[in-house]
Amino acid sequence: MRNKILIIIFSLLVIFLFSLYFLNKSSNSNSRINTDNIKLIQVGMTVENVVAILGKPLKITNRYENRGKTFTYTEKQENKMTYPMLWVHFDRESKVDIVFAKKYILWGADDECIYNLDSKYDDPKFMNTELLKAQFK
């Protein structure tokens, strides 16, 4: 009886680890969304410059209090344990204001900033190059 329980527990563990491996594979359909291209986006670039580098966004929304637009380049991935998100925020003059990337963890229950280029700072305020490369190959 004890051996059966151990075999069941071991089998469930193997299935769980196997599914995590496949569920965490990135399914980014836009090959232009990669670390090198993300780093090419600079504060002050025009919408046209960004689209030339990253392609068309999946979604365009108005920013809070009409401060410009936000381009969303990735989408929430319901079936993945972890997934990356990338946004490019534009100011009222349609110039890049912020480039922001996160890694959502545990199906979106938590998140981790992996890249933040902000017009308020000369250099990226935060850049985790290893994680950026892992999320946006």
C-alpha positions as CSV (number, residue, x, y, z in Angstrom):
1,M,0.0,0.0,0.0
2,R,2.8,2.4,0.9
3,N,4.6,1.7,-2.4
4,K,1.4,2.5,-4.3
5,I,1.0,5.9,-2.6
6,L,4.7,6.7,-3.3
7,I,4.2,5.8,-6.9
8,I,1.1,8.0,-7.2
9,I,2.8,10.9,-5.6
10,F,5.9,10.5,-7.7
11,S,3.8,10.3,-10.9
12,L,1.8,13.4,-10.0
13,L,5.0,15.3,-9.3
14,V,6.5,14.2,-12.7
15,I,3.2,15.3,-14.5
16,F,3.2,18.6,-12.7
17,L,6.9,19.4,-13.5
18,F,6.4,18.3,-17.1
19,S,3.3,20.5,-17.5
20,L,5.1,23.5,-16.0
21,Y,7.9,23.1,-18.6
22,F,5.4,23.2,-21.5
23,L,3.1,25.8,-20.0
24,N,5.9,28.2,-19.5
25,K,7.1,28.2,-23.1
26,S,6.6,31.6,-24.6
27,S,4.1,31.9,-27.4
28,N,4.9,35.4,-28.6
29,S,3.7,35.4,-32.2
30,N,5.5,38.7,-33.1
31,S,9.1,37.8,-33.7
32,R,10.0,41.6,-33.6
33,I,9.3,41.6,-29.8
34,N,12.8,40.6,-28.6
35,T,15.4,42.0,-26.2
36,D,17.5,43.8,-28.8
37,N,14.5,45.6,-30.3
38,I,13.0,46.5,-26.9
39,K,16.4,48.1,-26.1
40,L,16.3,50.1,-29.4
41,I,13.2,52.0,-28.2
42,Q,14.3,55.3,-26.7
43,V,12.5,58.1,-25.0
44,G,11.3,60.7,-27.5
45,M,10.8,58.3,-30.4
46,T,7.7,58.8,-32.5
47,V,4.9,56.3,-32.9
48,E,6.2,55.5,-36.4
49,N,9.7,54.8,-35.1
50,V,8.3,52.3,-32.5
51,V,6.1,50.6,-35.0
52,A,9.0,50.3,-37.5
53,I,11.0,48.5,-34.8
54,L,8.4,46.4,-32.8
55,G,5.6,46.2,-35.3
56,K,1.9,47.0,-34.8
57,P,0.8,46.7,-31.2
58,L,-1.9,44.2,-30.1
59,K,-3.9,47.0,-28.4
60,I,-3.8,50.8,-28.2
61,T,-5.4,52.5,-25.2
62,N,-5.7,56.1,-23.9
63,R,-3.5,56.8,-20.9
64,Y,-5.0,58.1,-17.6
65,E,-6.1,61.7,-17.7
66,N,-5.5,61.9,-21.5
67,R,-1.7,61.9,-21.1
68,G,-1.2,60.1,-24.5
69,K,-1.6,56.5,-25.7
70,T,-0.3,53.2,-24.5
71,F,0.7,50.4,-27.0
72,T,0.4,46.9,-25.6
73,Y,2.6,44.4,-27.3
74,T,1.9,41.2,-25.4
75,E,-1.2,39.7,-24.0
76,K,-2.2,38.0,-20.8
77,Q,-1.7,34.2,-21.2
78,E,-4.3,32.4,-19.2
79,N,-2.8,29.0,-19.6
80,K,0.8,30.0,-18.6
81,M,2.2,30.0,-15.1
82,T,4.5,32.9,-16.1
83,Y,4.4,35.3,-19.0
84,P,5.9,38.6,-20.0
85,M,4.1,41.9,-20.7
86,L,5.4,44.8,-22.7
87,W,3.9,48.4,-22.9
88,V,5.2,51.5,-24.6
89,H,3.6,54.7,-23.3
90,F,3.5,57.9,-25.4
91,D,3.0,61.4,-24.2
92,R,0.5,63.9,-25.6
93,E,2.8,64.7,-28.5
94,S,3.0,61.0,-29.5
95,K,6.6,60.6,-28.3
96,V,7.8,57.7,-26.2
97,D,7.5,58.5,-22.6
98,I,8.0,55.1,-20.9
99,V,8.9,51.6,-22.0
100,F,7.8,49.1,-19.4
101,A,8.1,45.3,-19.2
102,K,7.0,42.9,-16.5
103,K,7.1,39.2,-15.8
104,Y,3.8,37.9,-14.4
105,I,4.2,35.0,-12.0
106,L,1.8,32.3,-10.8
107,W,-0.9,33.0,-13.4
108,G,-0.8,36.8,-12.8
109,A,-1.0,36.6,-9.0
110,D,2.3,38.5,-8.7
111,D,4.6,40.3,-11.0
112,E,8.2,41.4,-11.3
113,C,9.5,44.5,-13.2
114,I,12.2,43.5,-15.7
115,Y,12.6,46.8,-17.7
116,N,11.6,50.4,-17.1
117,L,12.9,53.1,-19.4
118,D,11.3,56.4,-18.2
119,S,11.5,60.0,-19.5
120,K,12.2,61.1,-16.0
121,Y,15.6,59.3,-15.9
122,D,18.6,59.4,-18.2
123,D,19.2,55.6,-18.1
124,P,16.8,52.8,-17.7
125,K,15.7,53.0,-14.0
126,F,15.5,49.3,-13.9
127,M,16.8,46.6,-16.3
128,N,17.2,43.0,-15.5
129,T,19.0,42.0,-18.6
130,E,19.0,38.2,-17.9
131,L,15.3,38.1,-17.2
132,L,14.6,40.4,-20.2
133,K,16.5,38.0,-22.4
134,A,14.7,35.0,-20.9
135,Q,11.3,36.5,-21.4
136,F,11.8,38.3,-24.8
137,K,14.3,36.1,-26.7
